[in-house]
Amino acid sequence: MGKKAVSKLFYCTSIALTFVLAGITIVGAFAGHIPPEHSTLMPFIGLALSGLLLINLAVAIYWGIRRRFWIIIPLIAIAANWQYLGRIFQPPFTAGGKEANTLKIATYNVDSFGNEQSGYSCKEIAAYMKEHRVDIICFQEFAGNRYFTPAYGTHLQTGSMPSFRKLRIAHLSCR
């Protein structure tokens, strides 16, 4: 009699936890639409959404192995997050193996290009960026020096937050 009661308690607790987990996961589907100022809990649910979806998948497998109809609850929670899953898992949209309509951004901590601690020269970095067809290059710890000459069309922001000094430099070309 005691073993049956413990089994029944575990079964009912499993059902309750399945509903709670599914409810939190379904609420997480709306986390991106609610500003953090209106709810302090929603951003954390949004951050945990990937983990919640994986736990729902594990719960669905558990109910599938037990052959119970409760499998539908975690599957509904997963289906409710189809927009989130669609943003996370995207098929590649390339035409003929070439990258179409992409913007490549690269960042590099150059340490002023003065000490060359990285072992790479300015020309090697420029060649690498050209080879990979980088559209925007963000240099960290960049300072104007003898390695760069101003050209036309680029904006360079230097300084530290909160007040940036804007310098108009067109194109950074290596000498």
C-alpha positions in Angstrom: 0.0 0.0 0.0 2.8 2.5 0.8 4.6 1.8 -2.5 1.5 2.5 -4.5 0.9 5.8 -2.6 4.5 6.9 -3.3 4.1 6.0 -6.9 0.8 7.9 -7.1 2.4 10.9 -5.3 5.3 10.9 -7.8 2.9 10.6 -10.7 0.8 13.6 -9.5 3.9 15.7 -8.7 5.2 15.0 -12.2 2.0 16.2 -13.7 2.0 19.3 -11.6 5.6 20.1 -12.5 4.9 19.5 -16.2 2.1 22.1 -16.0 4.2 24.6 -14.1 7.2 24.2 -16.4 5.0 24.5 -19.5 3.3 27.6 -18.1 6.6 29.3 -17.4 7.8 28.4 -20.9 4.6 29.7 -22.5 5.0 33.0 -20.6 8.6 33.1 -21.8 7.3 33.3 -25.4 6.2 36.8 -24.6 9.3 37.9 -22.8 10.7 39.8 -25.8 7.5 41.9 -26.1 7.5 43.1 -22.5 9.9 46.0 -21.5 12.1 45.3 -18.5 10.7 48.4 -16.8 7.2 46.7 -16.5 8.4 43.4 -15.2 11.6 42.4 -13.4 10.9 38.6 -13.8 10.2 38.5 -17.6 13.8 39.3 -18.7 15.1 36.4 -16.6 12.5 34.1 -18.0 13.6 35.2 -21.5 17.2 34.5 -20.7 16.3 31.1 -19.4 14.1 30.3 -22.4 16.6 28.0 -24.2 17.0 25.9 -21.0 13.3 25.8 -20.4 12.7 24.6 -23.9 15.3 21.8 -23.5 13.7 20.8 -20.2 10.3 20.7 -21.8 11.8 18.5 -24.5 13.2 16.1 -21.8 9.8 16.1 -20.1 8.1 15.3 -23.4 10.5 12.4 -23.8 9.7 11.2 -20.3 6.0 11.2 -20.9 6.5 9.6 -24.3 8.5 6.8 -22.7 5.7 6.3 -20.1 3.2 6.4 -22.9 1.0 9.0 -21.2 -1.1 11.7 -22.9 0.6 14.3 -20.7 3.2 14.5 -23.5 1.0 17.0 -25.1 1.6 19.7 -22.4 5.4 20.2 -23.0 4.8 19.9 -26.8 2.3 22.8 -26.6 4.9 24.8 -24.6 7.5 24.1 -27.3 5.0 25.0 -30.1 4.1 28.2 -28.3 7.7 29.3 -28.7 7.9 28.7 -32.5 8.9 32.4 -33.1 11.8 32.1 -30.7 12.9 28.8 -32.2 12.6 30.3 -35.7 15.0 33.1 -34.7 17.4 30.8 -33.1 17.5 28.0 -35.7 17.6 29.7 -39.1 18.4 27.9 -42.3 21.1 29.4 -44.4 19.7 31.8 -47.0 22.5 31.9 -49.5 22.2 31.9 -53.2 24.5 29.5 -55.0 26.8 29.1 -52.0 27.6 32.8 -52.0 26.7 35.1 -49.1 23.8 37.4 -50.1 22.7 40.5 -48.2 25.0 40.0 -45.3 26.8 42.6 -43.2 30.1 41.4 -41.8 31.4 43.2 -38.7 34.8 42.5 -37.2 36.3 43.8 -34.0 40.0 43.8 -33.1 41.9 45.0 -30.0 44.8 46.7 -31.7 46.4 48.2 -28.6 47.2 51.4 -30.5 49.1 49.5 -33.2 52.2 50.8 -31.5 53.5 47.9 -29.6 52.5 45.1 -32.0 52.0 42.7 -29.1 49.7 40.6 -31.3 52.4 39.8 -33.7 50.3 41.0 -36.7 51.2 44.0 -38.7 48.7 46.6 -39.9 49.0 45.3 -43.4 48.4 41.7 -42.4 45.3 42.7 -40.5 44.1 44.8 -43.5 44.7 41.8 -45.9 42.8 39.5 -43.6 39.9 41.9 -43.4 39.9 42.3 -47.2 40.1 38.6 -47.8 37.0 38.0 -45.6 35.2 41.0 -47.1 34.5 42.7 -43.8 32.1 45.7 -44.1 32.7 47.3 -40.7 35.9 47.1 -38.7 35.8 48.1 -35.0 39.2 48.8 -33.5 39.5 48.7 -29.7 42.1 50.7 -28.0 42.8 52.6 -31.2 44.7 55.8 -31.2 45.9 57.9 -34.0 49.6 57.2 -34.8 52.1 57.2 -37.7 50.7 53.9 -39.1 47.4 55.4 -40.2 46.7 58.3 -42.6 43.4 60.0 -42.8 41.4 59.7 -46.0 37.8 60.5 -46.9 34.5 59.1 -45.6 35.0 57.3 -42.2 34.0 58.4 -38.7 36.2 57.5 -35.9 35.1 57.8 -32.3 37.8 57.9 -29.7 37.9 58.6 -26.0 36.1 57.0 -23.1 32.5 57.0 -22.2 30.4 59.0 -21.5 31.8 61.8 -23.6 33.1 60.7 -27.0 35.3 62.9 -29.2 34.3 62.6 -32.8 37.1 62.8 -35.3 36.3 62.8 -39.0 38.7 60.4 -40.7 37.7 59.0 -44.0 39.5 55.8 -44.7 42.2 54.2 -42.6 45.0 53.2 -44.9 48.2 51.5 -43.8 51.5 52.9 -44.8 
